[in-house]
Amino acid sequence: MSEENGEIQETQTTQETNEVSTAEALEAIKAQLMEEKQAKATAEASLAEKDARIAEMEISLGEAQKVVESLRAEGAAISEARDQAVGKYLAAVRFANPAIPYDIITGDTIAEIDTSLAKATSIAASVKASLEAQAKEARVPAGAPPRTEIPLEGLSPREKIVAGIQQKGGM
């Protein structure tokens, strides 16, 4: 019996050890399961926050796109108004400078028009100075030239008669 008692005790000890091991393993598994549930809940909460942030960003993106479209339309209107103003400025500059040919003053911006006007004014001043110099060289004295007699030598009698009548204010 002592052998049987020893075997029974050994079996009981093994069972107790197994029960303790199983209970410990079960507790460890339960703890791990709880940790994973908490991690899952944390991950789900994080995903929900990210989804909410994405939704906010999509709303902001939509609003930003509306602002961009509005700014594009405003920019187009400003560009059109600028083009009209530059056209009117070009017409006014051409009108204010009648001595300069119409098509010499050009430009797509006010600065280009001003540069074109400066060049055209410089050219016009140069041409004017050149023409004035030429006019001084070809100066004709004021008044009628002195009367001289028509040379009668080499004229036929008829030509001499016509010349005489013309001098007296005839024909």
C-alpha positions in Angstrom: 0.0 0.0 0.0 2.7 2.4 0.6 3.5 2.1 -3.1 0.0 2.8 -3.9 -0.1 5.7 -1.5 3.1 7.0 -3.1 1.6 6.7 -6.6 -1.7 8.4 -5.4 0.2 11.2 -3.8 2.3 11.6 -6.9 -0.8 11.7 -9.1 -2.4 14.2 -6.8 0.7 16.3 -6.8 0.8 16.1 -10.6 -2.9 17.0 -10.8 -2.4 19.9 -8.4 0.6 21.1 -10.4 -1.4 20.7 -13.6 -4.3 22.6 -12.1 -2.0 25.4 -10.9 -0.3 25.5 -14.3 -3.6 25.5 -16.1 -5.1 28.2 -13.8 -2.0 30.3 -14.2 -2.0 29.8 -18.0 -5.7 30.7 -18.0 -5.1 33.8 -16.0 -2.2 34.8 -18.4 -4.4 34.2 -21.4 -7.3 36.3 -19.8 -4.8 39.1 -19.1 -3.4 39.0 -22.6 -7.0 39.0 -24.0 -7.8 42.0 -21.9 -4.7 43.8 -23.1 -5.6 43.0 -26.7 -9.2 44.2 -26.2 -7.8 47.5 -24.7 -5.4 47.8 -27.7 -8.2 47.1 -30.1 -10.4 49.7 -28.4 -7.5 52.2 -28.4 -6.9 51.5 -32.1 -10.6 51.9 -32.9 -10.7 55.2 -31.0 -7.6 56.3 -32.9 -9.2 55.3 -36.2 -12.4 57.1 -35.3 -10.3 60.3 -34.5 -8.5 60.0 -37.8 -11.7 59.5 -39.7 -13.2 62.6 -38.1 -10.0 64.6 -38.9 -10.1 63.4 -42.5 -13.8 64.5 -42.7 -12.8 67.9 -41.4 -9.9 68.2 -43.8 -12.2 67.2 -46.7 -14.6 70.0 -45.7 -11.7 72.4 -45.5 -10.5 71.3 -48.9 -13.9 71.9 -50.4 -14.0 75.4 -48.9 -10.5 76.1 -50.1 -11.4 75.0 -53.6 -14.4 77.4 -53.5 -12.0 80.2 -52.4 -9.6 79.3 -55.2 -12.4 79.4 -57.8 -13.6 82.7 -56.4 -10.0 84.1 -56.6 -9.6 82.8 -60.2 -12.8 84.6 -61.2 -11.7 87.8 -59.4 -8.3 87.5 -61.1 -9.8 87.2 -64.5 -12.0 90.3 -63.8 -9.0 92.2 -62.6 -7.0 91.1 -65.7 -9.8 92.2 -68.0 -10.1 95.6 -66.2 -6.3 96.1 -66.5 -6.4 95.3 -70.2 -9.1 97.9 -70.7 -7.3 100.5 -68.7 -4.0 99.9 -70.6 -6.0 100.2 -73.9 -7.5 103.5 -72.8 -4.1 104.7 -71.6 -2.6 103.8 -75.0 -5.4 105.7 -76.8 -4.9 108.7 -74.5 -1.1 108.8 -75.1 -1.6 108.5 -78.8 -4.1 111.3 -78.8 -1.9 113.5 -76.6 1.0 113.1 -79.1 -0.4 113.9 -82.5 3.1 114.6 -84.0 4.0 111.0 -83.5 2.6 108.4 -85.9 -0.2 106.4 -84.4 1.3 102.9 -84.8 4.8 103.8 -83.4 3.4 104.1 -79.8 2.7 100.5 -78.8 2.7 98.2 -75.7 0.8 95.8 -73.6 1.5 97.4 -70.3 1.8 101.0 -69.1 5.6 100.6 -68.7 5.9 99.3 -72.3 3.7 102.2 -73.6 5.8 104.7 -71.6 9.0 103.2 -73.0 7.6 103.3 -76.5 6.5 106.9 -76.1 10.0 107.9 -74.9 11.6 106.2 -78.0 9.1 107.8 -80.3 9.5 111.2 -78.7 13.3 110.9 -79.1 13.0 109.9 -82.8 10.5 112.7 -83.4 12.9 115.3 -81.8 15.7 113.9 -83.9 13.7 114.2 -87.1 12.5 117.7 -86.2 16.1 118.9 -85.6 17.2 117.4 -88.9 14.3 119.0 -90.8 15.1 122.4 -89.2 18.7 122.1 -90.2 17.7 121.4 -93.7 15.3 124.3 -93.7 18.0 126.7 -92.6 20.3 125.5 -95.4 17.6 126.1 -98.1 16.5 129.5 -96.8 14.8 131.8 -99.3 15.0 135.5 -98.7 11.8 137.2 -97.8 10.0 139.2 -100.4 10.2 139.1 -104.2 13.5 138.9 -106.0 14.7 142.1 -107.7 13.5 142.6 -111.3 16.0 142.2 -113.9 15.6 142.9 -117.5 15.1 140.0 -119.9 18.1 139.7 -122.1 16.9 140.4 -125.6 19.9 139.1 -127.4 19.3 136.1 -129.5 15.5 136.6 -129.5 13.4 136.9 -132.7 11.5 140.1 -133.3 8.3 138.4 -132.4 9.8 137.2 -129.0 11.1 140.7 -128.3 7.6 142.2 -128.9 6.0 139.6 -126.5 8.7 140.3 -123.8 8.1 144.0 -124.1 4.3 143.6 -123.7 4.8 141.4 -120.6 7.1 143.9 -118.9 4.4 146.6 -119.2 1.7 144.3 -117.7 0.0 143.5 -121.0 -1.0 140.0 -121.6 
